[in-house]
Each structure stands twice: as structure tokens, then as C-alpha cells.
């Protein structure tokens, strides 16, 4: 074999090895980046929940920092690779939590905008606080509602590592609420449910009605949360408990300097 041919083969081998090394490094970098985004980067608040997360129904883990009403709470996201304690002070939690609306459950309405609370609204709120406040929960991000809350299917682990086996060793929070008689099945437009499906939610509510649990204690002929909201929404556009819809001020696009100059000339 000639020296020139031998050198050419050596060069080709070097190029081949460099190409393989670069390709492996690039793929590894991409995979590590994706792993970090999913398991290392914390979602600060609802504004950082992307459309891709909702489309893929991403599951996230976090700790409940507050319970605002009978079917909503605030979640501090704690990804797998996160190190450190969850803040306690309100100032440290400002803009650092995700507003969660529990999918498939509609709890009795509290007192808002000067209107009276529904019967058992306080009891439903207290039940939810006792169940999840300061607890770890898993949320399947489903959609964003008109009040910028993230509608989520929520699982509560029965023990510390239960989150690794969701479904078998965890409880569907909405179903537990319905079984306890602290909510009705949410059936309005854009309603979404967990993997169990709507029928499971309706059956859980039916069971609570039959056994006179919670809000059904005094009978089943009551004003449902959905009916209550419709009644007050007709009276006032701000009546729903979720809060007033934000007014979006759309600014007119500013005129460019040449356009403003020409208009001044034409007016003279």
C-alpha cells in the first residue's frame, strides 16, 4: 500500500470519528436540554404554561400554597430536579404560583360582589383546605379558562412515593370531592374530565346524593352552583365567583413619522 493511500485512510478515519463524536454530543445535548426543561425548569406561574404543555396534557408536581374556594387553589411547581424549600411568605410567593381550577368539579359558590354564599360553600372550602393545603399534588394541565386559570386534573398521592404510580396509589381529587358531596359535576361548555371520564364523575355525584352527603344533607332539591352562577350573571356581568373579566385595552397603532408629517402638510 502506498504511503499516500495509507494517509488518506487515516484522515478518513479521523473525520469519521469526529463526525460520530459530534453527532453523539449534539443528540446528548438535545436530550439533556429536553430533560432539563421537563424535570428541572420550574413553571413560575400560569403565564409560563405554554400551549404545547396543554396540548400534551403535561403532568407536573407541586405543593398547594393556598385554597381560594371550593374548587380552586394555587400551586407552587416543584420539578424533579428542584432543590430547596417552598416559600411560605406571601411576598415570596407573589407571581410564583399557578392558579389551578379543578377539572370536572363545581363547588358551592362563596360570597362575592355583595351576593350571599350558597349553603355549604364554607364546608366545601374547608374540606378542600383540609385535604390539600400544604400537600403535594400532581396536576395534569388540560386547558386555560377565560380567567387565565389552568384547568387541571388533580391527583393526591396516598403516600410519599405514590406519585410514581398515579392512578393506583393516588386519588382523583375531583372524584373525592363529588363522593363527599362537596361539589357537583361541572357540565358547562368546555368541561373536561380525568381519564375516568364524565360518567365516573356523574356516578360519584349520584352516590353522594343517595347517601345525603355534604351539600345533599338536607335533600337533593337544591340550587346547583351552575344555576346560582347563571342567575347572578344575568343580574351582573361581574357576578361569577371567578372574578371580573379583565378589560383589554387595545391601543391604536402609532402613526409613523412620515405619515404624521404628510397629514400636517395636507391640513395646511
VEXTORFI-188589 format. One record per atom (N, C-alpha, C): residue number from 0; atom name; y, z negated, x. Coordinates in steps of 0.001 Angstrom, whole numbers, plus 500000, padded with zeros to 6 digits. Atoms other than C-alpha are relative to their C-alpha. Example, Ala and Ser with C-alpha at 12.3 -4.5 7.8 and 13.67 -1.06 7.14 Angstrom:
// VEXTORFI-188589
0, N, 498810, 500000, 500890
0, CA, 495500, 492200, 512300
0, C, 501200, 500000, 500900
1, N, 498810, 500060, 499180
1, CA, 498940, 492860, 513670
1, C, 501090, 499270, 499230
//
This chain:
// VEXTORFI-188589
0, N, 498802, 500000, 500857
0, CA, 500000, 500000, 500000
0, C, 501240, 500000, 500886
1, N, 498796, 499897, 499186
1, CA, 503397, 500966, 501364
1, C, 500868, 498771, 499808
2, N, 499094, 501164, 500119
2, CA, 505953, 498215, 502070
2, C, 500981, 500153, 498849
3, N, 499020, 499788, 501080
3, CA, 508392, 499812, 499607
3, C, 499389, 499685, 498633
4, N, 500667, 500246, 501278
4, CA, 505859, 499694, 496744
4, C, 499739, 498514, 499797
5, N, 500247, 501445, 500079
5, CA, 504986, 496081, 497539
5, C, 501274, 499248, 499643
6, N, 498720, 500652, 500302
6, CA, 508649, 495070, 497488
6, C, 500411, 500240, 498545
7, N, 499640, 499681, 501386
7, CA, 509158, 496847, 494151
7, C, 499211, 499138, 499019
8, N, 500823, 500844, 500867
8, CA, 506237, 494938, 492595
8, C, 500488, 498558, 500016
9, N, 499482, 501367, 499896
9, CA, 507636, 491654, 493891
9, C, 501282, 499841, 499187
10, N, 498748, 500047, 500767
10, CA, 511036, 492461, 492389
10, C, 499719, 499995, 498493
11, N, 500345, 499954, 501426
11, CA, 509460, 493346, 489036
11, C, 499448, 498662, 499519
12, N, 500557, 501304, 500360
12, CA, 507531, 490063, 489070
12, C, 501103, 498963, 499855
13, N, 498878, 500940, 500063
13, CA, 510736, 488129, 489738
13, C, 500792, 500212, 498716
14, N, 499257, 499690, 501226
14, CA, 512574, 489912, 486918
14, C, 499228, 499550, 498762
15, N, 500841, 500394, 501135
15, CA, 509640, 489311, 484580
15, C, 500036, 498482, 499798
16, N, 499985, 501464, 500084
16, CA, 509546, 485593, 485388
16, C, 501352, 499485, 499525
17, N, 498662, 500410, 500431
17, CA, 513310, 485295, 484968
17, C, 500201, 500267, 498511
18, N, 499863, 499651, 501418
18, CA, 513144, 487081, 481612
18, C, 499255, 499005, 499114
19, N, 500799, 500965, 500767
19, CA, 510368, 484787, 480349
19, C, 500682, 498640, 499993
20, N, 499329, 501299, 499903
20, CA, 512216, 481702, 481591
20, C, 501238, 499959, 499112
21, N, 498790, 499935, 500822
21, CA, 515449, 482806, 479914
21, C, 499647, 499975, 498512
22, N, 500393, 499934, 501413
22, CA, 513672, 483632, 476628
22, C, 499517, 498644, 499499
23, N, 500507, 501323, 500388
23, CA, 511848, 480289, 476546
23, C, 501148, 499005, 499889
24, N, 498848, 500901, 500032
24, CA, 515078, 478463, 477360
24, C, 500876, 500235, 498783
25, N, 499158, 499672, 501156
25, CA, 517008, 480306, 474641
25, C, 499364, 499516, 498703
26, N, 500702, 500435, 501216
26, CA, 514365, 479648, 471974
26, C, 499994, 498480, 499903
27, N, 500007, 501468, 499993
27, CA, 514102, 475998, 473023
27, C, 501366, 499449, 499624
28, N, 498641, 500442, 500323
28, CA, 517876, 475657, 472839
28, C, 500305, 500128, 498523
29, N, 499770, 499779, 501433
29, CA, 517990, 477123, 469334
29, C, 499249, 498961, 499172
30, N, 500805, 500976, 500742
30, CA, 515168, 474857, 468130
30, C, 500572, 498594, 500126
31, N, 499405, 501323, 499794
31, CA, 516783, 471772, 469668
31, C, 501292, 499855, 499206
32, N, 498748, 500038, 500758
32, CA, 520104, 472676, 468074
32, C, 499718, 499796, 498516
33, N, 500357, 500151, 501412
33, CA, 518474, 473036, 464644
33, C, 499463, 498600, 499719
34, N, 500544, 501350, 500169
34, CA, 516594, 469768, 465121
34, C, 501126, 498977, 499990
35, N, 498870, 500929, 499950
35, CA, 519835, 468007, 466039
35, C, 500821, 500064, 498714
36, N, 499220, 499849, 501229
36, CA, 521683, 469436, 463037
36, C, 499309, 499283, 498841
37, N, 500734, 500581, 501134
37, CA, 518946, 468256, 460671
37, C, 499755, 498503, 500166
38, N, 500425, 501391, 499807
38, CA, 517995, 464931, 462248
38, C, 500954, 499163, 500849
39, N, 499089, 500757, 499152
39, CA, 520909, 463939, 464455
39, C, 501432, 499968, 499512
40, N, 498612, 499924, 500457
40, CA, 524170, 465047, 462870
40, C, 500155, 499303, 498657
41, N, 499784, 500749, 501237
41, CA, 525494, 462693, 460210
41, C, 500913, 500778, 499061
42, N, 499154, 499381, 501021
42, CA, 526896, 464103, 456962
42, C, 501019, 498956, 499578
43, N, 498984, 501035, 500207
43, CA, 530179, 462230, 456682
43, C, 500289, 499736, 498532
44, N, 499692, 500164, 501426
44, CA, 530924, 462855, 453013
44, C, 499612, 501280, 499257
45, N, 500404, 498863, 500814
45, CA, 530434, 465296, 450166
45, C, 500587, 501328, 500439
46, N, 499380, 498755, 499535
46, CA, 532809, 467827, 451702
46, C, 499177, 500665, 501097
47, N, 500816, 499471, 498911
47, CA, 530318, 468239, 454553
47, C, 498594, 500404, 499542
48, N, 501265, 499499, 500551
48, CA, 527389, 469012, 452252
48, C, 500174, 501495, 499747
49, N, 499813, 498550, 500063
49, CA, 527012, 472771, 452636
49, C, 499179, 500633, 498876
50, N, 500749, 499255, 501000
50, CA, 525819, 475372, 450172
50, C, 498565, 500241, 500427
51, N, 501346, 499783, 499481
51, CA, 522823, 476000, 452423
51, C, 499127, 498764, 499777
52, N, 500749, 501245, 500238
52, CA, 521782, 472328, 452144
52, C, 499571, 499900, 498547
53, N, 500303, 500074, 501426
53, CA, 521955, 472528, 448358
53, C, 498971, 501056, 499610
54, N, 500933, 498918, 500320
54, CA, 520139, 475850, 448200
54, C, 498584, 499654, 500454
55, N, 501314, 500369, 499461
55, CA, 517305, 474495, 450356
55, C, 499513, 498649, 499485
56, N, 500345, 501316, 500560
56, CA, 517301, 471180, 448446
56, C, 499603, 499027, 501108
57, N, 500276, 500828, 498827
57, CA, 517510, 469243, 451661
57, C, 499901, 498518, 499631
58, N, 500146, 501446, 500151
58, CA, 516296, 465645, 451729
58, C, 500764, 499297, 501114
59, N, 499324, 500817, 498996
59, CA, 518473, 463083, 453500
59, C, 499720, 498529, 499713
60, N, 500213, 501443, 500115
60, CA, 518111, 459363, 454132
60, C, 501324, 499285, 500210
61, N, 498766, 500753, 499813
61, CA, 520865, 456802, 453824
61, C, 499920, 498633, 499364
62, N, 499924, 501340, 500583
62, CA, 521969, 453355, 452750
62, C, 501090, 499982, 498939
63, N, 499055, 500075, 501114
63, CA, 523715, 452613, 449461
63, C, 501061, 498952, 500318
64, N, 498910, 500922, 499654
64, CA, 527123, 451064, 450163
64, C, 500721, 499457, 498776
65, N, 499384, 500495, 501236
65, CA, 528394, 450734, 446580
65, C, 499387, 500723, 498809
66, N, 500510, 499424, 501249
66, CA, 527312, 451351, 442989
66, C, 501150, 500003, 499013
67, N, 498797, 499900, 500819
67, CA, 530184, 452639, 440885
67, C, 499768, 499829, 498516
68, N, 500317, 500109, 501425
68, CA, 528483, 452824, 437485
68, C, 498494, 500043, 499831
69, N, 501427, 500061, 500270
69, CA, 525112, 453051, 435817
69, C, 499183, 501167, 500492
70, N, 500773, 498855, 499514
70, CA, 524151, 456452, 437248
70, C, 500617, 500669, 501231
71, N, 499406, 499440, 498793
71, CA, 526136, 456922, 440443
71, C, 500228, 498953, 501069
72, N, 499790, 500928, 498885
72, CA, 526579, 455406, 443879
72, C, 500521, 500766, 501214
73, N, 499551, 499398, 498743
73, CA, 527894, 456026, 447375
73, C, 498944, 499770, 501073
74, N, 501054, 500021, 498988
74, CA, 525506, 456838, 450210
74, C, 500591, 500216, 501389
75, N, 499640, 499813, 498591
75, CA, 526079, 456380, 453942
75, C, 498799, 500650, 500673
76, N, 501106, 499236, 499427
76, CA, 523922, 459043, 455589
76, C, 499586, 499421, 501349
77, N, 500535, 500521, 498738
77, CA, 521666, 457708, 458362
77, C, 498884, 500928, 500475
78, N, 501025, 499068, 499527
78, CA, 519857, 460608, 460067
78, C, 499006, 499324, 500936
79, N, 501102, 500548, 499216
79, CA, 516652, 460053, 462027
79, C, 500437, 499524, 501380
80, N, 499608, 500326, 498630
80, CA, 518326, 460022, 465440
80, C, 501252, 499136, 500079
81, N, 498784, 500807, 500001
81, CA, 521263, 457875, 464373
81, C, 499714, 498606, 500544
82, N, 500107, 501348, 499444
82, CA, 521801, 454628, 466314
82, C, 501238, 499215, 499591
83, N, 498861, 500829, 500387
83, CA, 523976, 451774, 465079
83, C, 499895, 499525, 498568
84, N, 500034, 500600, 501334
84, CA, 524559, 449630, 462030
84, C, 500917, 500749, 499045
85, N, 499156, 499408, 501037
85, CA, 526013, 450870, 458765
85, C, 501230, 499118, 499826
86, N, 498775, 500806, 500160
86, CA, 529669, 449761, 458449
86, C, 500002, 499240, 498679
87, N, 499893, 500824, 501208
87, CA, 530461, 447044, 455917
87, C, 501413, 500023, 499422
88, N, 498607, 500069, 500455
88, CA, 534262, 447012, 455760
88, C, 500398, 501284, 499276
89, N, 499556, 498845, 500778
89, CA, 535914, 449299, 453210
89, C, 500760, 500999, 500855
90, N, 499194, 499096, 499168
90, CA, 538309, 450691, 455805
90, C, 499113, 500847, 500914
91, N, 500915, 499255, 499138
91, CA, 535365, 451723, 457998
91, C, 499152, 500997, 499213
92, N, 500792, 499105, 500847
92, CA, 533627, 453399, 455052
92, C, 500839, 501095, 499354
93, N, 499112, 499009, 500609
93, CA, 536659, 455413, 453970
93, C, 499663, 501396, 500507
94, N, 500342, 498603, 499702
94, CA, 535715, 459116, 453851
94, C, 498704, 500131, 500800
95, N, 501240, 499976, 499225
95, CA, 532334, 458248, 455384
95, C, 498749, 499911, 499126
96, N, 501150, 500083, 500901
96, CA, 530097, 458210, 452294
96, C, 499956, 501201, 499060
97, N, 500221, 498892, 500929
97, CA, 528655, 460782, 449898
97, C, 499891, 499438, 498585
98, N, 500096, 500415, 501409
98, CA, 529234, 460338, 446160
98, C, 498780, 500673, 499372
99, N, 501247, 499493, 500563
99, CA, 525831, 460701, 444530
99, C, 499967, 499775, 498491
100, N, 500275, 500102, 501438
100, CA, 525169, 461415, 440845
100, C, 498498, 500156, 499836
101, N, 501454, 499990, 500129
101, CA, 521558, 460572, 439966
101, C, 499580, 501093, 499015
102, N, 500421, 498869, 500830
102, CA, 519897, 463724, 438610
102, C, 499083, 499542, 498879
103, N, 500901, 500205, 501122
103, CA, 518319, 463593, 435174
103, C, 500205, 498742, 499196
104, N, 499782, 501265, 500708
104, CA, 519646, 460184, 434086
104, C, 501445, 499903, 499531
105, N, 498664, 500170, 500570
105, CA, 522620, 459383, 431860
105, C, 500098, 498574, 499458
106, N, 499916, 501418, 500356
106, CA, 523516, 455683, 431671
106, C, 501128, 499753, 499002
107, N, 498907, 500347, 500918
107, CA, 525705, 453962, 429037
107, C, 501340, 499979, 500726
108, N, 498676, 499845, 499419
108, CA, 529401, 454521, 429642
108, C, 500744, 498673, 500100
109, N, 499162, 501175, 499823
109, CA, 531647, 451824, 431047
109, C, 501379, 500223, 499403
110, N, 498633, 499912, 500536
110, CA, 535248, 451130, 430034
110, C, 500876, 500772, 500971
111, N, 499125, 499161, 499178
111, CA, 537562, 453861, 431367
111, C, 501150, 500507, 499149
112, N, 498825, 499421, 500655
112, CA, 541043, 455072, 430479
112, C, 500338, 499288, 498686
113, N, 499642, 500786, 501166
113, CA, 541525, 452273, 427961
113, C, 499016, 500053, 498853
114, N, 500995, 499932, 501066
114, CA, 538445, 453089, 425909
114, C, 498967, 498888, 500214
115, N, 500975, 501085, 499859
115, CA, 535754, 450472, 425222
115, C, 498715, 500467, 500677
116, N, 501290, 499697, 499387
116, CA, 532496, 450304, 427123
116, C, 498920, 500098, 498930
117, N, 501150, 499947, 500893
117, CA, 529251, 451235, 425449
117, C, 499166, 498727, 500137
118, N, 500936, 501115, 499875
118, CA, 526772, 448468, 424652
118, C, 498997, 500267, 501128
119, N, 500967, 499977, 498901
119, CA, 524506, 447740, 427634
119, C, 500485, 500774, 501230
120, N, 499464, 499347, 498797
120, CA, 526805, 449544, 430101
120, C, 499979, 499038, 501182
121, N, 499984, 501007, 498928
121, CA, 527193, 446338, 432116
121, C, 498582, 499722, 500481
122, N, 501392, 500281, 499628
122, CA, 523454, 445651, 432024
122, C, 499403, 501145, 500836
123, N, 500513, 498846, 499251
123, CA, 522648, 449178, 433233
123, C, 500579, 500037, 501409
124, N, 499339, 500032, 498701
124, CA, 525181, 448906, 436031
124, C, 499405, 498906, 500881
125, N, 500563, 501119, 499237
125, CA, 523840, 445506, 437102
125, C, 498573, 500301, 500452
126, N, 501373, 499655, 499633
126, CA, 520259, 446785, 437042
126, C, 499979, 500927, 501209
127, N, 499969, 499039, 498899
127, CA, 521140, 449681, 439323
127, C, 500456, 499340, 501295
128, N, 499533, 500719, 498811
128, CA, 523071, 447435, 441721
128, C, 498877, 499163, 500603
129, N, 501096, 500840, 499508
129, CA, 520150, 445031, 441974
129, C, 498873, 500831, 500607
130, N, 501093, 499136, 499542
130, CA, 517803, 447951, 442558
130, C, 500294, 500656, 501350
131, N, 499766, 499149, 498822
131, CA, 519572, 449913, 445289
131, C, 501130, 499563, 500921
132, N, 498865, 500348, 499141
132, CA, 522718, 448228, 446667
132, C, 499514, 499449, 501336
133, N, 500368, 500370, 498622
133, CA, 522411, 447855, 450470
133, C, 498564, 500391, 500350
134, N, 501373, 499569, 499745
134, CA, 518992, 449514, 450251
134, C, 499974, 501423, 500551
135, N, 500221, 498645, 499503
135, CA, 517644, 452607, 451978
135, C, 499414, 500850, 498882
136, N, 500523, 499071, 501002
136, CA, 517080, 455574, 449667
136, C, 499938, 501401, 500606
137, N, 500114, 498599, 499597
137, CA, 516124, 459232, 450045
137, C, 500549, 500864, 498869
138, N, 499347, 499151, 500999
138, CA, 518163, 461896, 448272
138, C, 499687, 501474, 500255
139, N, 500189, 498550, 499950
139, CA, 517192, 465490, 447538
139, C, 501262, 500635, 499427
140, N, 498708, 499449, 500402
140, CA, 520517, 467323, 447415
140, C, 499781, 501258, 499161
141, N, 500302, 498910, 500929
141, CA, 520463, 469640, 444395
141, C, 501192, 500888, 499684
142, N, 498820, 499204, 500346
142, CA, 523972, 470723, 443408
142, C, 501249, 499127, 500044
143, N, 498716, 500695, 500035
143, CA, 527658, 469814, 443343
143, C, 500556, 500135, 498582
144, N, 499475, 499910, 501357
144, CA, 529159, 468925, 439980
144, C, 501502, 500247, 500005
145, N, 498584, 499636, 500111
145, CA, 532668, 469596, 438670
145, C, 500932, 498918, 500520
146, N, 499180, 501085, 499460
146, CA, 533863, 466260, 440042
146, C, 499721, 499782, 501483
147, N, 500293, 500000, 498562
147, CA, 532689, 467038, 443594
147, C, 498953, 498971, 500405
148, N, 501112, 500876, 499657
148, CA, 529802, 464595, 443368
148, C, 498774, 500855, 500319
149, N, 501238, 499308, 499696
149, CA, 526448, 465600, 444796
149, C, 498912, 499483, 499064
150, N, 501088, 500360, 500908
150, CA, 523761, 465617, 442127
150, C, 498707, 500007, 500812
151, N, 501170, 500133, 499132
151, CA, 520575, 464373, 443767
151, C, 498841, 499325, 499287
152, N, 501222, 500695, 500387
152, CA, 517006, 463459, 443013
152, C, 499818, 498857, 500994
153, N, 499981, 501174, 499122
153, CA, 516720, 459911, 444401
153, C, 498648, 499297, 499991
154, N, 501239, 500759, 499834
154, CA, 513585, 458221, 445746
154, C, 500302, 498676, 500689
155, N, 499844, 501327, 499401
155, CA, 513448, 454498, 446520
155, C, 498663, 499611, 500618
156, N, 501281, 500361, 499368
156, CA, 510762, 453573, 449098
156, C, 499542, 498608, 499596
157, N, 500549, 501301, 500388
157, CA, 508449, 450718, 448123
157, C, 499880, 499064, 501198
158, N, 500015, 500815, 498782
158, CA, 508255, 449536, 451749
158, C, 500654, 500811, 501103
159, N, 499135, 499435, 498960
159, CA, 509940, 450325, 455068
159, C, 499638, 501419, 500417
160, N, 500400, 498669, 499540
160, CA, 507903, 453403, 456080
160, C, 499582, 500921, 498853
161, N, 500435, 499199, 501153
161, CA, 507303, 454684, 452554
161, C, 500696, 501345, 499937
162, N, 499264, 498746, 500033
162, CA, 509925, 457372, 453053
162, C, 499267, 501144, 500667
163, N, 500784, 498963, 499338
163, CA, 507476, 459214, 455289
163, C, 498973, 500615, 499052
164, N, 500991, 499523, 500967
164, CA, 505195, 459614, 452261
164, C, 500624, 500013, 498612
165, N, 499281, 499996, 501266
165, CA, 507678, 460322, 449486
165, C, 499092, 500479, 498872
166, N, 500791, 499623, 501154
166, CA, 506149, 460562, 446042
166, C, 498882, 499018, 499753
167, N, 501133, 500903, 500172
167, CA, 503114, 458394, 446650
167, C, 500407, 498543, 500201
168, N, 499608, 501370, 499683
168, CA, 504779, 455323, 448142
168, C, 501481, 499755, 499738
169, N, 498598, 500196, 500370
169, CA, 508233, 455679, 446635
169, C, 500154, 500214, 498502
170, N, 499737, 499908, 501431
170, CA, 509764, 455528, 443166
170, C, 501125, 500990, 499737
171, N, 498920, 499136, 500454
171, CA, 511799, 458191, 441429
171, C, 500987, 499121, 499238
172, N, 499036, 500943, 500561
172, CA, 514959, 456224, 440644
172, C, 500342, 500317, 498547
173, N, 499648, 499619, 501373
173, CA, 515862, 458187, 437504
173, C, 498894, 499615, 499022
174, N, 501118, 500352, 500872
174, CA, 512388, 457690, 436033
174, C, 499916, 498493, 499792
175, N, 500018, 501459, 500124
175, CA, 512550, 453958, 436767
175, C, 501111, 499523, 499067
176, N, 498893, 500342, 500898
176, CA, 515926, 453774, 435013
176, C, 499619, 500271, 498551
177, N, 500394, 499616, 501358
177, CA, 514537, 455584, 431983
177, C, 498924, 499071, 499448
178, N, 501077, 500893, 500433
178, CA, 511413, 453421, 431832
178, C, 500527, 498614, 499646
179, N, 499427, 501328, 500236
179, CA, 513541, 450269, 431980
179, C, 500979, 499993, 498835
180, N, 499075, 499916, 501128
180, CA, 515745, 451516, 429151
180, C, 501456, 499884, 500398
181, N, 498624, 500091, 499526
181, CA, 518900, 451685, 431253
181, C, 500680, 501364, 500110
182, N, 499406, 498656, 499998
182, CA, 519538, 455415, 430810
182, C, 499257, 500868, 498994
183, N, 500650, 498966, 500799
183, CA, 518786, 458412, 428632
183, C, 499818, 501228, 500884
184, N, 500205, 498772, 499231
184, CA, 517600, 461797, 429836
184, C, 501246, 500872, 499909
185, N, 498820, 499133, 499964
185, CA, 520519, 463959, 430925
185, C, 499558, 501419, 499642
186, N, 500431, 498681, 500475
186, CA, 520198, 467228, 428998
186, C, 501152, 500985, 499850
187, N, 498866, 499102, 500137
187, CA, 523653, 468764, 429210
187, C, 499843, 501228, 500903
188, N, 500028, 498774, 499198
188, CA, 524435, 472105, 430804
188, C, 499881, 499665, 501473
189, N, 500230, 500121, 498558
189, CA, 523346, 472455, 434436
189, C, 499175, 498775, 500371
190, N, 500856, 501149, 499693
190, CA, 520947, 469496, 434144
190, C, 498882, 500411, 500956
191, N, 501087, 499766, 499047
191, CA, 518446, 469266, 436999
191, C, 499140, 498738, 500061
192, N, 500954, 501102, 499984
192, CA, 515379, 467091, 437479
192, C, 499191, 500034, 501294
193, N, 500861, 500055, 498832
193, CA, 512976, 465988, 440182
193, C, 498759, 500863, 499810
194, N, 501213, 499177, 500050
194, CA, 509616, 467598, 440905
194, C, 499128, 499685, 498790
195, N, 500812, 500383, 501158
195, CA, 508106, 465703, 437967
195, C, 500311, 500850, 498770
196, N, 499610, 499147, 501112
196, CA, 510020, 467954, 435562
196, C, 500606, 499238, 498841
197, N, 499265, 500607, 501111
197, CA, 512036, 467305, 432424
197, C, 499091, 499206, 499062
198, N, 500900, 500683, 500935
198, CA, 509024, 466325, 430298
198, C, 499693, 498574, 500452
199, N, 500274, 501343, 499481
199, CA, 508306, 463352, 432565
199, C, 501164, 499066, 499705
200, N, 498806, 500798, 500289
200, CA, 511879, 462144, 432058
200, C, 500042, 499639, 498512
201, N, 499988, 500247, 501446
201, CA, 511664, 462521, 428280
201, C, 498913, 499004, 499599
202, N, 501091, 500926, 500302
202, CA, 508324, 460688, 428211
202, C, 500337, 498581, 500438
203, N, 499592, 501325, 499532
203, CA, 509750, 457809, 430260
203, C, 501000, 499379, 499030
204, N, 499029, 500488, 500990
204, CA, 512646, 457521, 427813
204, C, 499295, 499623, 498698
205, N, 500753, 500270, 501233
205, CA, 510229, 457692, 424876
205, C, 499265, 498669, 500095
206, N, 500708, 501267, 499785
206, CA, 508226, 454816, 426354
206, C, 500945, 498810, 499857
207, N, 499018, 501084, 500081
207, CA, 511348, 452653, 426717
207, C, 500458, 499781, 498561
208, N, 499607, 500106, 501417
208, CA, 512382, 453411, 423125
208, C, 498927, 499246, 499208
209, N, 501104, 500590, 500759
209, CA, 508955, 452478, 421778
209, C, 499844, 498511, 500285
210, N, 500184, 501404, 499615
210, CA, 508897, 449188, 423692
210, C, 501302, 499203, 499947
211, N, 498708, 500670, 500209
211, CA, 512545, 448343, 422889
211, C, 500529, 499364, 501293
212, N, 499497, 500496, 498725
212, CA, 513597, 448002, 426496
212, C, 501471, 500354, 500174
213, N, 498623, 499709, 499632
213, CA, 517161, 447789, 427741
213, C, 500886, 500347, 498825
214, N, 499044, 499565, 501009
214, CA, 519609, 449748, 425616
214, C, 499364, 500226, 498627
215, N, 500708, 499803, 501265
215, CA, 516924, 450209, 422916
215, C, 499579, 498666, 499375
216, N, 500407, 501341, 500429
216, CA, 516575, 446455, 422430
216, C, 500212, 499769, 498505
217, N, 499659, 500251, 501409
217, CA, 518243, 446451, 419012
217, C, 499670, 501171, 499081
218, N, 500367, 498850, 500817
218, CA, 516785, 449720, 417774
218, C, 500345, 501308, 500690
219, N, 499818, 498688, 499368
219, CA, 516855, 453431, 418528
219, C, 501150, 500805, 499409
220, N, 498879, 499281, 500617
220, CA, 519704, 454469, 416235
220, C, 501306, 499544, 500648
221, N, 498805, 500375, 499243
221, CA, 522455, 454161, 418809
221, C, 500757, 501263, 500399
222, N, 499202, 498874, 499503
222, CA, 525239, 456348, 420104
222, C, 499614, 500252, 501456
223, N, 500439, 499662, 498652
223, CA, 523901, 458109, 423175
223, C, 501199, 500220, 500918
224, N, 498898, 499763, 499061
224, CA, 526013, 458380, 426340
224, C, 500613, 501392, 499860
225, N, 499483, 498630, 500144
225, CA, 526307, 462152, 425840
225, C, 500884, 500119, 498763
226, N, 499211, 499970, 501231
226, CA, 527574, 461666, 422273
226, C, 501316, 499253, 500185
227, N, 498810, 500813, 499731
227, CA, 530005, 458994, 423418
227, C, 501024, 500799, 500811
228, N, 499095, 499203, 499161
228, CA, 531461, 461284, 426089
228, C, 500602, 501167, 499227
229, N, 499471, 498888, 500792
229, CA, 531782, 464202, 423690
229, C, 501089, 499520, 499049
230, N, 499024, 500544, 500945
230, CA, 533618, 462025, 421180
230, C, 501337, 499747, 500681
231, N, 498755, 500333, 499326
231, CA, 536173, 460820, 423699
231, C, 500604, 501194, 500734
232, N, 499443, 498814, 499341
232, CA, 536506, 464157, 425480
232, C, 500790, 500843, 499013
233, N, 499224, 499290, 501021
233, CA, 537694, 465662, 422189
233, C, 501344, 499321, 499776
234, N, 498755, 500753, 500202
234, CA, 540293, 462901, 421921
234, C, 500927, 500121, 501195
235, N, 499187, 499929, 498784
235, CA, 541453, 463159, 425522
235, C, 499249, 500775, 501062
236, N, 500682, 499220, 498964
236, CA, 540672, 465663, 428290
236, C, 499618, 499168, 501202
237, N, 500311, 500850, 498855
237, CA, 540527, 462760, 430755
237, C, 499020, 498898, 499633
238, N, 500763, 501129, 500513
238, CA, 538129, 460670, 428742
238, C, 498666, 499763, 500673
239, N, 501321, 500207, 499444
239, CA, 534913, 461221, 430610
239, C, 500064, 499050, 501170
240, N, 499998, 501052, 498996
240, CA, 533940, 458423, 432930
240, C, 500082, 500538, 501423
241, N, 500046, 499483, 498650
241, CA, 533589, 460734, 435896
241, C, 501382, 500096, 500623
242, N, 498651, 499977, 499458
242, CA, 537358, 460729, 436234
242, C, 500703, 501289, 499667
243, N, 499246, 498799, 500334
243, CA, 540119, 463232, 435714
243, C, 499674, 501139, 500935
244, N, 500222, 498849, 499146
244, CA, 539550, 466698, 436942
244, C, 501229, 500223, 500865
245, N, 498890, 499818, 499072
245, CA, 541612, 467472, 439954
245, C, 500811, 501236, 499649
246, N, 499122, 498868, 500254
246, CA, 544596, 469698, 439403
246, C, 500158, 500791, 501288
247, N, 499886, 499148, 498822
247, CA, 544515, 472589, 441799
247, C, 501300, 500780, 499919
248, N, 498724, 499292, 499966
248, CA, 547961, 473854, 442703
248, C, 499837, 501221, 500889
249, N, 500152, 498768, 499230
249, CA, 547731, 477446, 443766
249, C, 501378, 500502, 500412
250, N, 498709, 499558, 499488
250, CA, 550628, 478396, 445952
250, C, 500047, 501515, 500053
251, N, 499827, 498560, 499897
251, CA, 552004, 481888, 445739
251, C, 500084, 500382, 501471
252, N, 499926, 499600, 498600
252, CA, 551532, 483759, 448988
252, C, 501446, 500260, 500412
253, N, 498625, 499852, 499526
253, CA, 554700, 483659, 451033
253, C, 500294, 501453, 500346
254, N, 499599, 498622, 499699
254, CA, 556590, 486903, 451358
254, C, 500220, 500131, 501508
255, N, 499781, 499773, 498582
255, CA, 556654, 488385, 454835
255, C, 501486, 500223, 500263
256, N, 498590, 499850, 499629
256, CA, 559948, 488589, 456707
256, C, 500534, 501390, 499662
257, N, 499472, 498664, 500352
257, CA, 560283, 492426, 456342
257, C, 500215, 500177, 498504
258, N, 499857, 499855, 501449
258, CA, 559727, 492226, 452567
258, C, 501229, 499262, 499517
259, N, 498830, 500773, 500417
259, CA, 562324, 489478, 452140
259, C, 501283, 500703, 500435
260, N, 498820, 499315, 499482
260, CA, 564802, 491473, 454289
260, C, 500339, 501213, 499134
261, N, 499767, 498814, 500821
261, CA, 564335, 494668, 452240
261, C, 500519, 499622, 498620
262, N, 499548, 500421, 501325
262, CA, 564789, 492779, 448971
262, C, 501461, 499578, 500035
263, N, 498595, 500393, 499878
263, CA, 568073, 491319, 450206
263, C, 500890, 501235, 500058
264, N, 499213, 498772, 499891
264, CA, 569293, 494823, 451112
264, C, 500146, 500683, 498643
265, N, 499963, 499340, 501303
265, CA, 568384, 496183, 447681
265, C, 500893, 499269, 499010
266, N, 499165, 500778, 500912
266, CA, 570238, 493362, 445935
266, C, 501486, 500180, 500288
267, N, 498581, 499859, 499624
267, CA, 573476, 494119, 447804
267, C, 500614, 501235, 499347
//
